[in-house]
Amino acid sequence: GNWVRTDGGEEEGMLSPVAQVDRHHVLVSEILGGLVAEEHIHDIICIAHDKAIIDGEENSPVPVVKADNLVRFIKTEDAKASGCEYDCEAILQRIESYKVK
């Protein structure tokens, strides 16, 4: 769909964050490959601006959550994934190995 932001009463189009989420998903999958199952990598668009009003998030193929609801969203997703056990230390080491120094 179309992404629009309103500033000072004027609407302007903006790039869809879904494309960026898709790129991030590919990257995270490549980094965590073999450590985390693909179905356990969840995409999300998090809006950080505290005054943002989000309309039409139900039309997004990726969940859209404001930052103040992020913890609740994660806890809900975590509850759905109960029974998934991963080696957190191995995941952390893998992520650390990809950091730019």
Secondary structure by P-SEA (a helix, b strand, c coil): cbbbbbcccbbbbbccaaaaaaaaaaaaaaaaccccccccbbbbbbbccccccccccccccbbbbcccaaaaaaaaaaaaacccccaaaaaaaaaaaaccc
